């Protein structure tokens, strides 16, 4: 059997609710020459049984079952087992459009790419009630369909930091030993993988089409676990260690690294529980003051209010905390959209409860006549007697 064109790695932990939709989307790809490597990370629900069911039906599905060791280790185990020319990452609560890998693989082969990435869609809800929002991966139209060397085009580091919208040439990943950080229980381990691909890639392309459907039912739930609050600093220490080990890369990229670190720390700050926000800001301020002292901050790289915000966090963290609310600059556009959606749906549900309540129905009956009179007077003033009489006749017919 020939090696597959694409190896799809699925990290799986207690995802029985969404797993079938995810697997179906992978196995129905118009590029059939793929393998789907599912790494079960010690799930305690029905995840493993579903994986084994699919493996029994389709030889392209391979299952790695292991004790719980975290996201990073699961991803690395899957990548180590991959035989495909390119590797894809698919999170098991998401799904993909059927032509994703055919389109991206075709472009990757045509342009001999190390990495190819696309736009994506964020969705909320289930079934017919799902709402989708298109998300651009790049800030500028001219950054699409162009072969880019990130070290020569620093601005491309402002692309959205995700790992699941594209393909990675397996030989490229192995050549530079690009894998995920494996700190048990840590978060943001995709940041380190993303940054490594941009550090070492010579040929990256972005495609302005959305193939990946990202579930975001609750992306802004606060982080109240003290062990998770500061994990982002651990991940960026991991990235920094890689840069420091390669002086030529450090010299070229340390300033954009600090800018990217700021962006993601600020995003994480918006999710940190209120009880930890000040501690987080102080830690963040201390780390960036050290970077400033080392001459590693470049204000020209920061967009909009980014640089003033960083200066406040370094020198006036208390003031930054006071003026930071859920509608502040510390909240990304994606977060704002999601929160508005959540508030709107909550308001709809509350209104529906009120409308179905007994007291509301009784109140509507009691106030029926006064409302009719009030509406009739308003209609009479605005439209005249003849129109009002005709309207009343129409309503009485119904």
CORZIDA-V916031 format. One line per field, one symbol per residue. phi: phi as a letter, one per 40 degrees, with the letter a starting at -180 (. if undefined). A space follows every 50 residues. Layout:
phi = ???
This chain:
phi = .ccccbbbbbcbafbdcbcccccdcccccccccbbbcbbccgdbbcdccc ccdccccbcccbbbbaccahcdccccccccccbccbbbbbccbbabccbd cccccdccccbfccabbbcabcbbgbfcccbbbcbccbcbdcccfbcbcd ccbdcccccdcbbbcabbccccccdbfcaccbddgcbgcccccdcccccb cbbbbbbcbbbcbccbcacbcccbcdcccbcccccccccccccccbdccd ccbcccdcccccdcccccdcbcddcbccccccccccccccccccgbbbcc ccbgcdcdccccccbbccccccccbcbcccbcdccccccccccccccccc cccccccccccccccccdcdccccccccccccbgcccccccccccccc
